[in-house]
Amino acid sequence: MLIQDLGPVLFPKQDTESAGAVQKGTESFQDILLMAVNKVDTLQKDAEMKACEVAMGDAGSFHQAVVASEKSMLALQLTVQVQNKVVEAYNEVMRMQI
């Protein structure tokens, strides 16, 4: 699975009403990041729940647990990379001379 594949998972397509709101600028960058972090949290909780099911003896869900675990790991890696880029951009702006 590629990191690009997580784009639709982290940022699901919005309906036309909310898509127009994004274009008008009413949704802040903070809201978008908060939504993405909440989605990563949901993916991690889902992976943990499926791992518990496998531990309890439900062998049929082993494949689903592995897929959920990989998906949550990749989503977390993507989130960390976004954080690193934001911090790097902030540091670059702070180094600018006025």
N, C-alpha and C positions, 0 to 999 in steps of 0.2 A: 504494500500500500504506500502510495506516495503522499507527501505532505499536502500537495495540491488537491488531493482527493478529499481532504478534510474541510476545504472551503465551504462546500454546501452543508456540511455537518455543523460547522461552527456558525455560519451565517446563512441560515435557510432563506430561500426566496420569500420575499414579502409580498403581500397582496398589493393591489394597485393603490389602495388608499394610503397605506403606510409607506409605499415606495415614493409616492408624491411628497410625503412629509419629509423623507430623507433629502429629496431634491430641493425642497424649499429651505432646508437647513434647520429644521426644528428639532431634529434628533442630534444630540451632542456626541462628540467623540467618546466622552465618558460613558454615555449610555450604551454605545456600541461595544466598548470594551467590557463593561459590566455584563452585558448579555453574553459575550463570548466566554467570559470566565465562569458564568453560571452554567453554560452549556458544557464546559470542560468538567465542572464539578458533577454535573448530572451523568456524564459519561463515566467518570471514575466511580461513582456510587453504583451505577449499573454493572460495571465490571466486578466490583466487590461483591455485589449480590449474586452474580452468576458464579463467581468463584466459591462462594459459600454453598451454593446449590451443588456444585461438583463435590465439595468436601463432605456434604451430607449423603452422597451416594448416588446422585442423579447423573449417571454416566452419559446419558443422552445429551446433556447440555455442555459436555466438555468442549466441543468445537465452538459453540457459542461463547463460552467463557474465554477461550483463547482469543477469539476475534474481538470481543468487547475489551479485553485487556490491552490488545495491540492498538485498538482505536483510541482508548483513553491515554495510552502512553504517547502516541503520536500527537494527540491534541495537546497534551501537557508540554511536549517538546516544542510544538508550534507556539504555544503561549509564552514559553520562556524565551524563544527567539524574538518574538514581538517585543517582549519586555526589554531585552538587550538592545534592540534597535531603537526603542523609544528613549532609553537611558543614553545611548550613544548620541542620538540627535539632540537631546537636551544638553549634554556636555558640549557638543559642538556649538550650539547657540550660545552657551555661557562663555565660550572662549572667544566669541566674536568681539571685535573692538568697535566701539561706537564712534 
